[in-house]
């Protein structure tokens, strides 16, 4: 079995070996593959592993030996699933691997917004505390507790529910929005329509998949409903947010702050308006990347390949 990994570096930059996959056949791993090299590199592949390297209908049609696509992520919009299905090619993803690591990252962003430990560490080392006339000082207008605040979670699947669980530990009120209302949690939460959630929440965290229906849903209209003291977190997908509208809302103090781990085009372009916006934290799509999460992703990928080779594909996407 010929197996080709098109963009393996982010999953394994050196600390997460491919040993479990290499046992299935001849394995070739590329750190990155530009679009014009996909067919050349994968022409003999029976199994392709991809994270963010796109497999369009045209590309799939040019790979006659391809039998199985294993997506090294939960989101699979980089694969033309219909084209694969028409060819009888199964496509699997990894639906559960980053629940804890993403949820923890969200809370770290929220805590950083309210506490700013790194900022104050820098101020101390710059001599500001030494010069201070008082025993303490702070330069964060949002210095506050999470207890009693309201978090609105858009997308209440596994990650969203885990964010709610962590927020509950901080004694926050939890609002949720999702098309599916079957969630059962060990803590109390309340459903809200999207507009109501944005109006009521002190913190809004996005955890929904990107679809044609919700692309650009966080726009000037929705942002204008938020409290001036509110904070937006996006660790889901960049195109959920109209970035120019978010930048404008931040610069006009319509909202107090935002944190984006994802943007519309990655790596971020130098002309992205968020780079010059006030009160925003931008991280380079790392909420998922804790070693433990990447190890789980690798282990599930091994299971996905094994299941395919046994004629019983699992985690098949539609």
PyMOL commands that set and color helices and strands:
alter all, ss='L'
color gray80, all
select helices_A, chain A and resi 19-22+35-42+57-61+81-86+99-115+117-125+158-169+194-200+220-223+238-240+243-251+273-276+291-309
alter helices_A, ss='H'
color red, helices_A
select strands_A, chain A and resi 2-5+26-29+47-50+68-71+90-92+150-154+173-177+190-191+203-206+231-234+257-260+280-282
alter strands_A, ss='S'
color yellow, strands_A
deselect
rebuild
show_as cartoon
